[in-house]
Each structure stands twice: as C-alpha cells, then as structure tokens.
C-alpha cells in the first residue's frame, strides 16, 4: 500500500539548522582562525549558522560586472568609472 499524496512530507522540514554540533563549530572556528588544536573544546564562542545566499539577480549582476571589467584596471580606470556613474561631474 502506498502513501496518499496529501500525506507526504514535501521537504518543508529540511531548512537551515540553528544548532551545530561541536565538530561543526570547531571546523567553522578553524576556518576563521579562532580555534586551533590544543585549545579547550568547552566554552567555545558562538558561531553564526545562517549565511546570506546570493539570489539569482545578484549572481547575474556579479557575472555582468566581471565581464565588464576583464582586466586589472589601475586607479585611473576606477576613478573614470566612478565619474561615468556620477554623470561625468567633478
């Protein structure tokens, strides 16, 4: 016998967890250099569990800006771009 479609769980329960295990916290703290082997594992500092995720719109904008500036521009190039955005006013 199968489960009726209205009784199936859709995946609403698979969200971001707000509590990490000690090992997950240690890995995150190692990445930012706030913990090293030999340090006590009790009394660890708090660690953010949610991170901002770029939306499709933000990813497109980032890709577009990377294509617009393919080479390394000097200081003059950056100032020129800022002047263009401001309408050429100084």
N, C-alpha and C positions, 0 to 999 in steps of 0.2 A: 504494500500500500504506500502511496506517495503523500507528501505533504501538500496541502492546498496552497495555492499561490498567495493567498491573503495572509497565510500564517508564516511565510518565510521571512527571515530577517534580511533586510536589504543591504546592510553594511553601514547602517547608521551608528552602530556601536563601535566602528573602527575609526576613532578620531585620535587626536593627539593625546598622549598620556600626560598627566600633570605631575606624576611622581616617577622618578628614575630610581633604578637600583643603585647600590653603592658602586658597582663596577662601571655603570654608565656615567655616573658622576665623576669618577676618577678619570675616565677617558676624556671627558669634556674639560676637566680641570688641567689635565696634562697638555691638551692642545693649546691652552692659553697660558701655560707656564705657571699656574698657581698651585700645582702639586707635583712632587717628584717622588720616586720610590724611596722609601725610608721615612717619609713623613707619616704621622699618625693618620689612620683611616677613620678615626672617630672625630666628631666635631667638624666635619667638612663644611666649607662655605656653601651658600645657596648657589644653585645653577639654574639659569633660565632653561625652560623646557620647550617653549614655543618660540619659533623664529619666523620673521616676516618672509613670506614667499612672494616672489615677483609674479605679477599677473601677466597674462598674455600680452596685454597692452604695453606693460613696462618692458617685457622681453623684446618686443618689436622695436620699441624706441631705443633700447640699448644696442640692438643689432644695427639699426639705422645709423646711429651715431658712430658706431665702429666703422661702418662702410664709408661714412662721410669724411673721416679722418684716418686714411690708411697708413700714413707715415707719421713719424715723430715730428711734431711741429715745435718750433722754438718759441721763445717768449713773444716774439713779434707776431707769430701766427695766432697765438691765443688772444693777444690784445686786439688783433684785427677782427677776429670772430666776435669778440665782445662788443666792438664798435658796430659791427653789422647788426647785431641783435638790438642795440640801442638806437638804431636808425642812423648811424654814422655821426651822431652828435658827440662833441667832445667838451 
